[in-house]
Amino acid sequence: MKLLQAAPDGGAKSGVRGYFLIEHKKTLSIVLLRFEKGTREAFHEHAFNALTVWLKGRVLEHHLDGPTKAFRGGQWKLTPRSTFHKLEALETTWAISFRGPWVDRWREWRGGRMVTLTHGRKEVPGPGV
């Protein structure tokens, strides 16, 4: 459990810094997010459903199997854990994310293959691996 902690969110090289008000993976998380300009290489889904409120800045949400959507400060979005996407910050962008309970496994599309992850971003055998 994290309480009032700062840490990378989405991996050390994600370009996203999380300021966790609370992270209790069995119930809920509330995290203030700072996205650096740019994007992660991997499309990914999440271990949780999320409601994100964009506070400042602009991002593009690229979907693995669909259109790109744009968001800016003052907007919000729901992200079901099954959404395969990656976010591209067009400038330093801030958001607050309200996250539901975590499942034990989620996936990333990396280097042309599907990778299954678990807590601590550890790779595990799973579908497509």
Buried (B, 14 or more C-beta within 10 A) or exposed (E): EBEEEEEEBBBEEBBBBBBBBBBBBEEBBBBBBBBEBEBBEBBBBBBBBBEBBBBEBBBBBBEEEEEEEEBBBEBEBEBEBEBBBBBBBBEEBBBBBBBBBBBEBBBBBBEEEBBBBBEEEEEEEBEEE
